[in-house]
Amino acid sequence: MSDLIQIRLSSAAADAKWGKNVALTPDATGYQLHVKAADLRAVQKAGRQLDTLGIQQFQLAGDGWTVDSQWALYQGFCTAKKLGAIGWTGTDAEQLQLQQLHQTFSWAKAIINQTPEDLSPVTLAEQAAAFIRSVAPAGTVSTEIIAGSALLQQGWVGIHAVGRGSDRDPAMLVLDYNPTGKADAPVFAALVGKGITFDSGGYSIKASEGMVTMKCDMGGAATVTAALALAILQGLNKRVQLILCCAENLISGGAFKLGDILTYKNGVTVEIVNTDAEGRLVLADGLQKAAEATPELIIDAATLTGAAVNALGTEYNAVFALDKALAQRVLSYAEQVQEAAWQLPLEKWHQGLCPSPYADTANSRPVKGGGAGGASNAAGFLSRFVPNDGKGWVHLDLAAAFHNSANGFWAAGATGMGIRLVAQTLAQE
């Protein structure tokens, strides 16, 4: 490691010869970083600068580095083509924590950035199950993948409808992590993830500029999988279910159409007015499956709406909950792990804002982006499928999960934002 470029923190401002407000200056062993460790945005920005210099790997050295500042530097430095190559510093416990973050985030980023040709719905389910098995103690994980016509036979009409236009089967992964050793142990939490491996928009087809990044539409599935893996590595000792709702939303003679009506297991009928509002259709199945185990906590995560991006930009994830006390706790967990999250409105009456003359509800409004309040209306739709009037349920709309292009803080591609929040929620609830 001694031959690697070293990055050190410096409390002193850069020498005037380098110019004003310069964050990085070279020294004999590498670079000095002239920012405060607590200023994580500045640290992450410096990570981007290190990447643009063409540096492939480096070692953190010297005093002042915290877990959060090291992680911020890495988040700025890593790219879709370069997920490793940092030597951590600090105590053994701190380095272990960083290694766990790196392991889980790298898996999530790699699978989100994977091509849609290489990642079919069943493949996503299989890879997620394999990853959890790789980090969990032996004998603590059981899995079931329900695919193709078996979905319809079991009543999972949303996943089947969205995925039936593809030649590659849609699938639901039901994974049970049970470290208790007791077959009858209660399920503490269920994690539900949207796993749309490619989203053309279906017959409500997207324009090319909106479709080109739609390999990221399984970001919710990747996020909750990586979060469970991180929680396991950090010592999670409660039983948790992982439910991934996986499909390709494509156009064919067999694809679902506008005007179709789906009847869900709970009896709710849904008119399809926008085939590009497909994420909520698959999550409705996942939420009902989660409810079967009567968990105390249900968290769903999805790259669900453009409306959340319009409201918050791409640096914050949106938090929705009918359980206001839970929402406030989740926001506090986000602060604890330095992930940006913001609560957006959700009330029971949001269920009625996508009316249909033919069914209990439409899946959206037949206007661009679902109209005003689209993110809240989508959350309202989901709330029809959760138990106990939403007590113990939180919905994450992952506006910050993916960047179409690089900026001063992030490389293009998956960010992993949301993983630490979900893992922290599992640990703290």
Summary of the structure (lengths in Angstrom):
residues: 429
radius of gyration: 21.9
end to end distance: 40.0
largest distance: 72.7
contacts: 1570
relative contact order: 0.13
helix: 38%
strand: 20%
